[in-house]
Amino acid sequence: MADLGRLRRNGLVRLRGVPLDALYDAAAGCDLPGEASEPAAIEALVRLAIDGLGGGDLAVAAEYTFGVAGGTRGWSIGERRRRAAQTYGVSVERFRKHHERLVVEQVAEEILKLCQTTVRREAEAPAPSLDGLHRGSTTVPLALPVGRARHELTLHVMPVELLRDIDVIVSSENVSLEMSKLFKPTVSAAIRRAGALRSPTGEVVDDTIQRELIEWLQRNGRVGFPVAAGTVAATGPGALASEGIRRVYHAAVATPRPDRDDYSVTADVVAIAVRNVLRLAAAERERYSPPLSSICLPLFGAGHGGVSAATSFSWIWAALVQELAEDDPWRIHLVTHSTPQAEAIVVTVTTGSVAAASAHEPPG
């Protein structure tokens, strides 16, 4: 309660140097994106707690109280309190004396629930085997309930550009189907860098994959316009062809949030994207010799989308369960360069806690 009070007074833009030890401890105990010691972890924790309030006036007032509503990050405490009071239709003074404490208390309760769920899951879970997780890649067998079929998923713990001999690599893009800038630390940027043709001195002479993606937009009349969330566009692999990569699929899963420098990635969009990846691969499969047979997916939303690794994996798992048929030939791969993210996936698989991870979906 004390930490949330300080957060309320200072706002999200002035968190550095503010003593929020209890909130940082809570963030460290939950599977949140980024470093638990950074202000971004506090923001993610508060957003997740407010999402747990279940909507309504209480949740809306909480968003304004803590400045997580769109466009309110830089508002003063007075501006935020005034808008929160309007939600309840009361004066600012009455809100300050009565409703505001209730809002803070309920957010604190939701944070405690998140902590208790994490502690209970860790206490009940058998210790998973993480042997070999730091040595490049590990294979995690997943028994997907699709008839009598058993599909195995290979988890690669490495930069995406080091993948070899996988037919289709999927890149996570925004709904404008714009690949990340070459210098960005994202899957999209890594694929773009690795696929570019370079001179002997290392200079890019043909931004191959990005160029082909622009050509796709031109053919489909979408230059300057967003595509439907979940759309998948196919390009060639560029220089990645020398590593046995035959296709790059670009999944439009990230929708920019208004007035904020981040993206929304939701379970329904991930499900649509996974479905479209599998269907596009099936349509293209026989065009190649030998036919396409392997697909590698990223952890959709586990970067700027603010989704935890366990939640992203649970969304992908659920979509695969729906879409994979018993006689499908696909070998499914998953890639992350982050060891903590890989560990979260292994724990999720070995403890059977995919459903629990899905319950912690952040606000979309």
C-alpha positions in Angstrom: 0.0 0.0 0.0 2.8 2.4 0.9 4.7 1.7 -2.3 1.5 2.1 -4.4 1.0 5.4 -2.7 4.4 6.6 -3.8 3.8 5.3 -7.3 0.5 7.2 -7.4 2.1 10.4 -6.3 5.2 10.3 -8.6 3.5 8.7 -11.7 5.2 6.3 -14.1 7.6 8.9 -15.6 9.3 9.6 -12.3 10.0 6.2 -10.8 13.8 6.1 -10.8 15.1 6.6 -7.3 11.7 6.2 -5.7 11.8 3.5 -2.9 9.5 0.8 -4.1 11.1 -2.2 -2.6 7.9 -4.2 -2.0 6.8 -3.7 -5.6 10.2 -4.6 -7.0 10.2 -7.8 -4.9 6.7 -8.6 -6.2 7.8 -8.0 -9.8 10.9 -10.2 -9.3 8.6 -13.0 -8.1 6.4 -12.9 -11.2 7.3 -13.8 -14.8 7.3 -10.3 -16.2 9.1 -9.0 -19.3 12.4 -7.2 -18.8 14.6 -6.7 -15.7 12.7 -6.9 -12.4 14.8 -4.0 -11.0 13.7 -1.6 -13.7 10.7 0.8 -13.6 9.2 -1.0 -16.6 8.7 -4.1 -14.4 6.7 -2.0 -11.9 4.5 -0.8 -14.8 4.0 -4.3 -16.1 3.1 -5.5 -12.6 0.5 -2.8 -12.0 -1.0 -3.3 -15.5 -1.4 -7.0 -14.8 -3.0 -6.3 -11.4 -5.4 -3.8 -12.8 -6.4 -6.3 -15.5 -7.2 -8.7 -12.7 -9.8 -6.3 -11.4 -12.1 -7.5 -14.1 -13.1 -4.2 -15.7 -15.8 -1.8 -14.6 -15.5 1.6 -12.8 -12.9 0.2 -10.3 -10.5 -0.9 -13.1 -11.0 2.4 -15.1 -10.4 4.5 -11.9 -7.2 2.4 -11.2 -5.9 3.1 -14.7 -6.2 6.8 -14.2 -5.0 6.7 -10.6 -1.7 5.1 -11.6 -1.4 6.7 -15.1 -1.6 3.5 -17.1 -4.6 4.7 -19.2 -3.6 5.7 -22.7 -2.1 9.2 -22.9 -2.0 9.7 -19.1 1.6 8.7 -18.3 2.8 12.3 -17.9 -0.3 13.7 -16.2 0.0 15.2 -12.7 -1.5 13.5 -9.7 -4.3 16.2 -9.7 -5.2 15.5 -13.4 -5.3 11.8 -12.8 -7.3 12.1 -9.6 -9.8 14.4 -11.3 -10.4 11.9 -14.2 -10.7 9.0 -11.8 -13.3 10.9 -9.7 -15.3 11.5 -12.9 -15.4 7.7 -13.4 -17.4 7.4 -10.1 -19.3 10.7 -10.7 -18.1 12.2 -7.4 -16.1 15.3 -6.4 -12.3 15.2 -6.4 -12.3 15.6 -2.6 -14.8 12.8 -2.0 -12.8 10.5 -4.3 -9.5 11.4 -2.5 -11.1 10.6 1.0 -13.1 7.5 0.1 -12.7 5.9 -3.3 -9.0 6.4 -3.9 -8.0 4.2 -0.9 -10.3 1.5 -2.1 -8.7 1.6 -5.5 -5.2 1.3 -4.1 -6.2 -1.5 -1.7 -7.7 -3.6 -4.5 -4.7 -3.2 -6.7 -2.5 -4.2 -3.8 -4.8 -7.3 -3.3 -4.4 -8.3 -7.0 -0.6 -8.0 -6.7 -0.6 -10.3 -3.6 -2.7 -12.8 -5.6 -0.1 -12.8 -8.4 2.6 -13.4 -5.8 0.7 -16.1 -4.1 -0.1 -17.9 -7.3 3.6 -17.9 -8.3 4.7 -19.2 -4.9 2.1 -21.9 -4.8 3.0 -23.0 -8.4 6.7 -23.2 -7.5 6.0 -25.1 -4.2 3.9 -27.7 -6.0 6.0 -28.1 -9.1 8.6 -30.9 -9.4 12.0 -29.6 -10.2 12.3 -29.7 -14.0 15.4 -30.9 -15.8 17.1 -27.9 -17.4 20.2 -29.9 -18.4 21.7 -28.6 -21.6 19.5 -25.5 -21.7 22.6 -23.3 -21.9 24.4 -25.3 -24.6 22.6 -24.1 -27.7 19.3 -25.9 -27.8 17.2 -28.6 -26.1 14.3 -30.7 -27.3 11.1 -30.7 -25.2 8.5 -33.3 -26.2 5.0 -32.0 -26.1 2.1 -34.5 -26.3 -0.5 -32.4 -28.1 -4.1 -33.8 -27.7 -4.8 -34.3 -31.4 -6.2 -37.7 -31.9 -3.5 -40.3 -31.3 -0.8 -38.0 -32.7 2.2 -36.9 -30.8 4.0 -33.8 -32.1 7.4 -32.8 -30.7 8.5 -29.3 -30.3 12.2 -28.4 -30.5 13.1 -25.4 -28.3 16.2 -23.6 -29.6 18.0 -21.3 -27.1 20.0 -19.2 -29.5 19.8 -16.1 -31.7 17.4 -16.7 -34.5 20.0 -16.0 -37.1 21.9 -19.1 -36.0 19.1 -21.5 -36.9 20.0 -24.1 -39.5 18.0 -26.4 -41.8 14.5 -25.3 -40.9 12.2 -24.8 -43.8 10.1 -21.9 -42.5 11.1 -19.3 -40.0 8.3 -17.0 -38.7 9.1 -13.4 -37.9 6.8 -11.3 -35.6 5.8 -8.0 -37.2 3.4 -5.1 -36.6 0.2 -4.7 -38.5 1.9 -2.4 -41.0 4.1 -5.4 -41.9 7.2 -3.2 -41.3 10.3 -5.2 -40.3 12.3 -3.7 -37.4 15.2 -1.4 -38.1 18.5 -3.3 -38.7 20.0 -2.2 -35.4 17.0 -3.2 -33.2 17.4 -6.2 -30.8 14.3 -8.0 -32.1 13.6 -11.3 -34.0 12.4 -9.3 -36.9 15.6 -7.2 -37.1 17.8 -10.3 -36.6 16.1 -12.1 -39.5 16.4 -8.9 -41.7 20.1 -8.6 -40.9 20.9 -12.3 -41.5 18.9 -12.3 -44.8 20.5 -9.2 -46.3 23.1 -9.6 -49.1 26.4 -7.9 -48.2 29.5 -6.8 -50.0 32.9 -8.3 -49.1 33.4 -5.4 -46.6 30.1 -6.3 -44.9 28.0 -3.4 -46.2 24.3 -4.2 -47.1 23.9 -4.2 -50.9 20.4 -5.7 -51.0 18.0 -5.6 -48.0 16.4 -8.7 -49.5 13.7 -9.8 -47.1 12.5 -6.3 -46.4 12.4 -5.6 -50.2 10.4 -8.7 -50.8 8.0 -7.8 -48.0 7.4 -4.3 -49.6 6.8 -6.0 -52.9 4.1 -8.2 -51.1 2.5 -5.1 -49.8 2.5 -3.5 -53.3 0.9 -6.6 -54.8 -1.8 -6.7 -52.2 -2.5 -2.9 -52.2 -1.6 -2.4 -48.6 1.3 0.1 -48.9 0.7 2.7 -46.2 -2.3 0.7 -44.7 -2.3 -1.8 -41.9 -3.3 -5.4 -42.6 -5.7 -7.4 -40.5 -4.1 -8.6 -37.2 -3.0 -12.2 -37.7 -2.2 -11.8 -41.4 0.8 -13.8 -42.6 2.9 -12.7 -45.6 5.6 -15.0 -47.2 9.0 -13.9 -48.6 12.1 -15.7 -49.6 15.0 -16.2 -47.1 17.6 -14.0 -48.8 21.1 -14.9 -47.6 19.6 -17.3 -45.0 19.1 -19.8 -47.9 22.8 -20.8 -47.5 21.8 -22.0 -44.0 19.0 -24.2 -45.2 16.2 -21.7 -44.6 13.7 -21.8 -47.5 10.9 -19.4 -46.5 10.3 -16.5 -44.1 6.7 -15.9 -42.9 5.9 -12.5 -41.5 3.1 -12.6 -38.9 1.3 -9.3 -38.2 0.6 -9.8 -34.5 1.6 -6.4 -32.9 -0.9 -3.5 -32.9 0.5 -0.1 -31.8 -1.2 1.3 -28.7 -2.5 4.8 -29.0 -0.3 7.5 -27.4 2.2 4.9 -26.2 5.5 3.6 -27.5 4.6 -0.1 -27.3 2.4 -2.7 -28.8 -0.6 -4.8 -27.9 -0.4 -8.6 -28.6 -3.4 -10.7 -27.6 -4.2 -14.4 -27.5 -6.8 -14.3 -30.3 -4.4 -12.6 -32.7 -1.6 -15.2 -31.9 -4.1 -18.0 -32.5 -5.1 -16.5 -35.9 -1.4 -16.0 -36.8 -0.5 -19.6 -35.9 -3.5 -20.9 -37.9 -2.5 -18.8 -40.9 1.2 -19.9 -40.7 0.1 -23.6 -40.8 -2.3 -23.0 -43.6 0.1 -21.0 -45.7 2.8 -23.6 -45.2 0.3 -26.4 -46.2 -0.5 -24.4 -49.4 3.2 -24.0 -50.3 4.4 -27.3 -49.1 4.4 -29.2 -52.4 5.9 -26.4 -54.4 9.3 -27.3 -53.0 11.5 -30.4 -53.3 11.7 -32.0 -50.9 8.3 -30.6 -49.5 8.3 -28.2 -46.6 8.2 -30.0 -43.3 9.5 -27.8 -40.5 8.4 -24.5 -39.0 10.0 -22.3 -36.3 7.9 -19.9 -34.3 9.1 -17.0 -32.1 7.5 -16.1 -28.7 4.9 -13.7 -30.0 4.6 -10.6 -27.9 7.4 -11.5 -25.4 9.4 -8.4 -26.4 7.8 -5.0 -26.8 4.4 -6.6 -26.6 4.8 -7.0 -22.8 3.7 -10.6 -22.7 5.5 -13.1 -20.4 7.3 -16.0 -22.0 5.1 -18.5 -20.3 1.9 -16.7 -21.4 3.1 -16.4 -25.0 4.0 -20.1 -25.1 0.6 -21.0 -23.7 -1.1 -19.1 -26.4 1.0 -20.8 -29.1 0.4 -24.2 -27.5 -3.4 -23.6 -27.5 -3.3 -22.6 -31.2 -1.3 -25.6 -32.2 -3.7 -27.9 -30.3 -6.6 -26.4 -32.4 -4.8 -26.4 -35.8 -2.5 -29.5 -35.9 -4.2 -32.5 -37.5 -3.2 -36.1 -36.6 -1.5 -36.7 -40.0 0.2 -33.3 -40.3 3.8 -33.6 -41.3 5.0 -30.5 -39.5 8.0 -30.5 -37.1 7.4 -27.5 -34.9 10.3 -25.5 -33.5 10.4 -22.5 -31.1 13.2 -20.1 -30.7 14.4 -17.7 -28.0 17.8 -16.3 -27.3 16.9 -15.7 -23.6 17.8 -18.4 -21.1 15.2 -17.1 -18.6 12.5 -17.3 -21.2 13.5 -20.8 -22.1 13.5 -21.9 -18.5 10.0 -20.5 -18.1 8.8 -22.6 -21.1 10.4 -25.7 -19.8 8.8 -25.2 -16.3 5.5 -24.6 -18.0 5.7 -27.8 -20.0 7.1 -30.1 -17.2 4.6 -28.9 -14.6 1.6 -28.9 -17.0 0.8 -25.3 -16.0 -0.1 -24.0 -19.5 -3.6 -23.2 -18.4 -2.3 -21.3 -15.4 0.0 -19.3 -17.6 -2.9 -18.4 -19.9 -4.8 -17.0 -16.9 -2.1 -14.3 -16.5 -2.8 -12.7 -19.9 -1.9 -9.0 -19.7 -4.4 -6.3 -20.9 -4.7 -6.3 -24.7 
